């Protein structure tokens, strides 16, 4: 593949073979001699748009077969941003998920005790809303990936 070095290709192939769409530095450490070398390769892969940073420690791999543009389900990205805990998806995204509204939301509202602000990743805009108390939420699955979403009862308030 043009523009990707042999070492980058080995690393990407390994991650794809292991089924690791989301990975940390620990997962790819064995491919590099030093932390500095790993930083250079991560920087280059981000520049080549082959990986995207999800949070402080996690990256999303853009598959080799994705030639132009790639996206992942927003609920999966949300779960990976928070490493699967201390958050839930709410707002119109939750209302749409439960079938309470037909309109597809342009922003996914994420409720947690820590983060606030807005963040765009892989074509999806996330709005972080800081709350004091976690409301009622449930675990659901999309593509064998679990995520946390406001319960149907709680989601009715956003109609």
C-alpha positions as a Markdown table, in Angstrom:
| # | Residue | x | y | z |
|---|---|---|---|---|
| 1 | Unk | 0.0 | 0.0 | 0.0 |
| 2 | Unk | 1.4 | 3.4 | -1.0 |
| 3 | Unk | 2.5 | 5.7 | 1.7 |
| 4 | Unk | 2.7 | 3.1 | 4.5 |
| 5 | Unk | 6.1 | 1.7 | 5.6 |
| 6 | Unk | 6.7 | -2.0 | 6.2 |
| 7 | Unk | 6.8 | -1.5 | 10.0 |
| 8 | Unk | 3.5 | 0.5 | 9.9 |
| 9 | Unk | 1.9 | -2.2 | 7.7 |
| 10 | Unk | 3.1 | -5.0 | 10.1 |
| 11 | Unk | 1.6 | -3.1 | 13.1 |
| 12 | Unk | -1.7 | -2.4 | 11.3 |
| 13 | Unk | -2.0 | -6.0 | 10.1 |
| 14 | Unk | -1.3 | -7.3 | 13.6 |
| 15 | Unk | -4.1 | -5.1 | 15.0 |
| 16 | Unk | -6.5 | -6.1 | 12.3 |
| 17 | Unk | -5.7 | -9.8 | 12.7 |
| 18 | Unk | -6.2 | -9.5 | 16.5 |
| 19 | Unk | -9.5 | -7.7 | 15.9 |
| 20 | Unk | -8.3 | -4.6 | 17.8 |
| 21 | Unk | -10.1 | -1.6 | 16.2 |
| 22 | Unk | -9.3 | 0.3 | 19.4 |
| 23 | Unk | -5.8 | 0.0 | 20.9 |
| 24 | Unk | -3.4 | 1.5 | 23.4 |
| 25 | Unk | 0.4 | 2.0 | 23.2 |
| 26 | Unk | 0.8 | -1.2 | 25.3 |
| 27 | Unk | -0.8 | -3.2 | 22.4 |
| 28 | Unk | 1.8 | -2.0 | 19.9 |
| 29 | Unk | 4.9 | -1.6 | 22.1 |
| 30 | Unk | 6.5 | -4.8 | 20.8 |
| 31 | Unk | 7.0 | -3.3 | 17.3 |
| 32 | Unk | 9.3 | -0.5 | 18.5 |
| 33 | Unk | 12.7 | -0.3 | 20.1 |
| 34 | Unk | 11.9 | 2.8 | 22.2 |
| 35 | Unk | 9.1 | 5.1 | 23.3 |
| 36 | Unk | 10.5 | 7.8 | 21.1 |
| 37 | Unk | 10.3 | 5.6 | 18.0 |
| 38 | Unk | 6.7 | 4.7 | 18.8 |
| 39 | Unk | 5.8 | 8.4 | 19.2 |
| 40 | Unk | 7.2 | 9.1 | 15.7 |
| 41 | Unk | 5.2 | 6.2 | 14.1 |
| 42 | Unk | 2.0 | 7.2 | 15.9 |
| 43 | Unk | 2.5 | 10.8 | 14.8 |
| 44 | Unk | 3.0 | 9.7 | 11.2 |
| 45 | Unk | 0.0 | 7.4 | 11.2 |
| 46 | Unk | -2.2 | 10.1 | 12.6 |
| 47 | Unk | -0.9 | 12.4 | 9.8 |
| 48 | Unk | -1.6 | 9.8 | 7.2 |
| 49 | Unk | -5.1 | 9.4 | 8.7 |
| 50 | Unk | -4.6 | 5.7 | 9.5 |
| 51 | Unk | -5.3 | 6.2 | 13.3 |
| 52 | Unk | -7.3 | 8.7 | 15.3 |
| 53 | Unk | -6.8 | 9.5 | 19.0 |
| 54 | Unk | -9.9 | 8.6 | 21.0 |
| 55 | Unk | -8.8 | 9.6 | 24.5 |
| 56 | Unk | -5.5 | 10.1 | 26.5 |
| 57 | Unk | -4.4 | 6.4 | 26.1 |
| 58 | Unk | -6.5 | 5.0 | 23.3 |
| 59 | Unk | -6.5 | 5.2 | 19.5 |
| 60 | Unk | -8.8 | 4.0 | 16.8 |
| 61 | Unk | -7.4 | 2.1 | 13.8 |
| 62 | Unk | -8.7 | 3.0 | 10.4 |
| 63 | Unk | -8.7 | -0.3 | 8.5 |
| 64 | Unk | -6.5 | -1.0 | 5.5 |
| 65 | Unk | -9.6 | -1.6 | 3.3 |
| 66 | Unk | -11.0 | 1.9 | 4.1 |
| 67 | Unk | -9.6 | 3.9 | 1.2 |
| 68 | Unk | -11.5 | 7.2 | 1.6 |
| 69 | Unk | -13.2 | 8.0 | 4.9 |
| 70 | Unk | -14.2 | 5.7 | 7.7 |
| 71 | Unk | -16.6 | 5.9 | 10.5 |
| 72 | Unk | -17.6 | 3.8 | 13.5 |
| 73 | Unk | -20.9 | 3.7 | 15.3 |
| 74 | Unk | -21.1 | 6.7 | 17.6 |
| 75 | Unk | -22.2 | 4.6 | 20.6 |
| 76 | Unk | -19.1 | 2.4 | 20.2 |
| 77 | Unk | -16.8 | 5.5 | 20.0 |
| 78 | Unk | -18.6 | 6.9 | 23.1 |
| 79 | Unk | -17.9 | 3.8 | 25.1 |
| 80 | Unk | -14.3 | 3.7 | 24.0 |
| 81 | Unk | -13.8 | 7.4 | 25.0 |
| 82 | Unk | -14.9 | 6.5 | 28.6 |
| 83 | Unk | -13.3 | 3.1 | 28.6 |
| 84 | Unk | -16.7 | 1.5 | 29.2 |
| 85 | Unk | -17.5 | 3.1 | 32.6 |
| 86 | Unk | -18.8 | 6.2 | 34.4 |
| 87 | Unk | -20.9 | 7.7 | 31.5 |
| 88 | Unk | -24.1 | 7.1 | 29.7 |
| 89 | Unk | -25.6 | 8.2 | 26.4 |
| 90 | Unk | -28.6 | 10.5 | 26.8 |
| 91 | Unk | -30.4 | 13.3 | 25.1 |
| 92 | Unk | -31.9 | 13.0 | 21.6 |
| 93 | Unk | -29.5 | 10.1 | 20.7 |
| 94 | Unk | -31.0 | 8.0 | 23.5 |
| 95 | Unk | -34.5 | 9.0 | 22.5 |
| 96 | Unk | -33.9 | 8.0 | 18.9 |
| 97 | Unk | -32.3 | 4.7 | 20.0 |
| 98 | Unk | -35.5 | 3.8 | 22.0 |
| 99 | Unk | -37.7 | 4.9 | 19.0 |
| 100 | Unk | -39.3 | 7.8 | 20.8 |
| 101 | Unk | -38.3 | 10.2 | 18.0 |
| 102 | Unk | -37.7 | 9.7 | 14.3 |
| 103 | Unk | -35.2 | 12.5 | 13.7 |
| 104 | Unk | -31.6 | 11.3 | 13.7 |
| 105 | Unk | -29.6 | 13.5 | 16.1 |
| 106 | Unk | -26.6 | 15.4 | 14.8 |
| 107 | Unk | -25.0 | 15.5 | 18.2 |
| 108 | Unk | -24.5 | 12.6 | 20.7 |
| 109 | Unk | -25.0 | 13.8 | 24.3 |
| 110 | Unk | -22.7 | 12.0 | 26.8 |
| 111 | Unk | -23.3 | 12.4 | 30.5 |
| 112 | Unk | -20.5 | 11.9 | 33.0 |
| 113 | Unk | -19.2 | 13.3 | 36.3 |
| 114 | Unk | -15.9 | 14.4 | 34.8 |
| 115 | Unk | -15.9 | 15.7 | 31.2 |
| 116 | Unk | -17.6 | 18.7 | 29.6 |
| 117 | Unk | -17.4 | 20.5 | 26.3 |
| 118 | Unk | -17.6 | 19.3 | 22.7 |
| 119 | Unk | -15.5 | 17.0 | 20.7 |
| 120 | Unk | -15.7 | 15.8 | 17.1 |
| 121 | Unk | -14.3 | 12.4 | 16.1 |
| 122 | Unk | -14.7 | 10.2 | 13.0 |
| 123 | Unk | -17.5 | 12.4 | 11.7 |
| 124 | Unk | -19.5 | 12.5 | 14.9 |
| 125 | Unk | -20.0 | 15.4 | 17.2 |
| 126 | Unk | -20.1 | 14.6 | 20.9 |
| 127 | Unk | -21.4 | 16.9 | 23.6 |
| 128 | Unk | -20.1 | 16.1 | 27.1 |
| 129 | Unk | -22.4 | 17.1 | 29.8 |
| 130 | Unk | -21.2 | 17.1 | 33.4 |
| 131 | Unk | -23.7 | 15.8 | 36.0 |
| 132 | Unk | -23.6 | 15.4 | 39.7 |
| 133 | Unk | -25.6 | 12.1 | 39.9 |
| 134 | Unk | -25.7 | 9.3 | 37.4 |
| 135 | Unk | -29.3 | 8.7 | 36.3 |
| 136 | Unk | -30.9 | 5.4 | 35.4 |
| 137 | Unk | -29.1 | 3.7 | 32.5 |
| 138 | Unk | -28.9 | 0.3 | 30.9 |
| 139 | Unk | -26.3 | -1.8 | 29.0 |
| 140 | Unk | -26.9 | -2.6 | 25.4 |
| 141 | Unk | -24.9 | -4.0 | 22.5 |
| 142 | Unk | -24.2 | -2.9 | 19.0 |
| 143 | Unk | -21.9 | -5.1 | 16.8 |
| 144 | Unk | -20.9 | -7.2 | 19.9 |
| 145 | Unk | -19.8 | -4.0 | 21.7 |
| 146 | Unk | -21.5 | -3.0 | 24.9 |
| 147 | Unk | -22.4 | 0.6 | 25.7 |
| 148 | Unk | -24.3 | 2.5 | 28.4 |
| 149 | Unk | -27.5 | 4.4 | 27.5 |
| 150 | Unk | -30.2 | 6.3 | 29.5 |
| 151 | Unk | -33.2 | 4.0 | 30.2 |
| 152 | Unk | -36.3 | 4.4 | 28.1 |
| 153 | Unk | -38.1 | 6.1 | 31.0 |
| 154 | Unk | -35.3 | 8.7 | 31.4 |
| 155 | Unk | -35.1 | 9.2 | 27.7 |
| 156 | Unk | -38.8 | 10.3 | 27.5 |
| 157 | Unk | -37.9 | 13.7 | 29.0 |
| 158 | Unk | -35.9 | 14.7 | 25.9 |
| 159 | Unk | -38.9 | 14.3 | 23.5 |
